[in-house]
Structures are given as C-alpha cells and as structure tokens.
Amino acid sequence: MSFFCFFTEGNAQQLKTLIEEGLSKNPKIQSFKLKHQIASEKTNEANTLPNTQIGVGYFVSEPEIRTGAQRFKISAKQMLPSFGTITARENYLNSITDAVYEDIVIIKRKLVASISKSYYLLYALKDKKEVLEDNIILLKTYEKLALTAIEVGKASAVDVLRLQIRQNELQQLKQILEQNYLAEQTVINKLLNREKNIKITIDTEFVIPSENNLINTNNLTLHPELLKYDKLYKSVEKSELLNQKESNPMFGFGLDYVAVSERPNMDFSDNGKDILMPMISLSIPIFNNKYKSKSKQNKLQQIEIISKKENRLNTLETLLDKAIKNSNSARIRFNIQNKNLKKAKNAETILVKSYETGTINFNDILDIQELQLKFQINKIEAIRAYYLQKTNINYLKN
C-alpha cells in the first residue's frame, strides 16, 4: 500500500518528501524498530539448554571403603527438555516478533496521517492569510472611494471609520493566523525530528476532485491493526504448544567422580582406585496445576483476542464509513461556497457600479465584503476537511 496514493499529482511531491523524511527520522518509529530487534534477538535465548550443574564436595572425615579412603567428590549433571521443547519456544518467540512488526506498520501509518493533517492545516492557514490580505486591500480601495465620496457629500466620516475598523479586525485575524502557522510548523518539524524553526512553505494549490474514487471496504480485514490480532492469536497458539512441551518429563544425565586414597601397607589390585559413576535422572511434573492453569489462560486469552478484533473491525468500518460520508459533505460545502461566492462577487460589482450614479451604500459594501470573506474561508475549510477525510481513508485502506 502506497502512503501517497490519494495525493493529486500537483500537490504530492512536497508532502511526499516530508513524509519520507518523517519515516526515516521519527524517533518513535526508531524506538519500535529497536523493540522489534530486541524481540528478534530473544529467539536466540530459546536455543539453549538448562544450566549444567557442577558440584564439588570434600570429605572432612574421610569415609573408608574397601579400596581406600574417599577424599573428595566431583559431580556434573545436565537436564534435557523433552523433544521439541526448544523448537516450540523458538516458534513462540518468533510469533511474538511478528506481532511486534505490525506495531511498526501501524505507527508508520499513524505518522503519515499526522504529517498529512498538519500539512493540510498549514495549507488552510496560508490560504486564509492570503484571503485576508486580499480583503484588506479591497477595504483600502473602498476607503479611498469613501474619502472621495465625503468630498462630494455622498458619504460620511462614519463610513470611513467603519471601513478602517473592519481593516483592523482583519489585520488582527491575519496576525493570529501567522502565529497559528508557526505553531503548526513546529508540530511538523518535531514529527520529522528536526529544529522547530525550519520554515515550511506551501506552494501548491489543492482542489477537490469532481468525483470520489470507489473505496472497497471489504479489505479492512487486511488492515495491520487487525492483522496484529491474528498474529497475537497465533502467538497464544504457540504459547500453548510450548506449555504442553514443558509439561512433559525432563531427562538428564550426569557423572560422579570420587577420589580415593590408597590403603597403606596393603597390596591388592583395586587399592586406591577412584570411583566413576554415570547417572540418569528424570524430572516429572507430578504437581502440574501450573501447566493446567496456563492452558486455561491461553484459551481465555484467545477468546479475548477474538473479541478485541471484532470490536476493532467494527470501529474501523465505522470510521471508514464516516470518513467517506464526511468527504462527500466537504465536496457539497465546497460547491455551495463556490456558487455563493460568485453571487457575492456579482453583488459587489453591482454596488461598485452604483458609485458612478452616486447611490453607493457603504453599509451594503461591508455586508457583501463580510459575506465574501465568510464564503472564501468556508471554501478553504471545505478543501481542508476533504483532504483530512482522505487522510483518514488512506489510513484505513490497504
């Protein structure tokens, strides 16, 4: 699945570059990769036997036997797990590693979504700022018209003051947007693990496609959040196989060596001959409630995983359906704002032309200007909302 599949060709490159940098530098991803490496390394722990037991004893009071006095004793013993236990342990740890890998895939998707959402917010803040600048210029033009109209008695000083107040309000909104832009710029830079003041410029324009691409909701079962539950379920299966192996008897072998001193003033063939005794041992889990309890826990854990997966699937399906509907709503809002904006511009043209006949009403001018600004801002928000929902859809798609 490409992380960039829903970008239009005109706006994909810059965002794609930011995403690629984030995927390579984000510390959270690096930490999950290290977690995966640790889990992989744990498989090496499985391919080991229990510790070899070595004992040394010294006879403080040397017991006499026929061949001589016993001086000291050395013993060694090695237990062996039942056949297949080591392989079962390796399989279990490998299944845990597979589940951890899905965490990396999930965190990458979430990072892509976070960077994309911040990028679209930067776009909206930038476009809103440009709209405010255009409206401030427009109000300055109206202010000049009002000053000229005062000279010929067609307007009052109150009209000029109202136009100036409106300019001040827009200047205030512009400055607030600039601060919001810097704040969101910090968000992206920190997602990319770099200095917060690195400048990010949005030099592309976003448009809403005329039609939605068809989205297949049947592929949700292959989403990494759900695949993780499958792998967790499999790990529990491997855990139970390991539990069954560990509940089997363990065999062991060993060797005892006893040093014997020669008996003085005696001459026979085995005088002072050391003792060498091979041994075989068996460890039987007679009290096996531990393993029975583990089996019950594994069964309950499998039921829990199935329930969690079903619940998460329902949640993902709800989120996907909601994102699709919301993207359609954003397109509807965008189209309506476009229509209203055209009508507002026509009304503005009519009002400005009326200045030539001496009937201009600056109250109407301000009302129309405020409506235009509202429609322009709503249009930008509709575009942002659309791409936010496309980001959510992209996170959910395979």
Secondary structure, 3 states (H helix, E strand, C coil): CCCCCCCCCCCHHHHHHHHHHHHHHCHHHHHHHHHHHHHHHHHHHHCCCCCCEEEEEECCCCCEECCEEEEEEEEEEEEECCCCHHHHHHHHHHHHHHHHHHHHHHHHHHHHHHHHHHHHHHHHHHHHHHHHHHHHHHHHHHHHHHHHHHHCCCCCHHHHHHHHHHHHHHHHHHHHHHHHHHHHHHHHHHHCCCCCCCCCCCCCCCCCCCCCCCCCHHHHHHCHHHHHHHHHHHHHHHHHHHHHHHCCCEEEEEEEEEEECCCCCCCCCCCCCCEEEEEEEEECCCCCHHHHHHHHHHHHHHHHHHHHHHHHHHHHHHHHHHHHHHHHHHHHHHHHHHHHHHHHHHHHHHHHHHHHHCCCCHHHHHHHHHHHHHHHHHHHHHHHHHHHHHHHHHHHCC
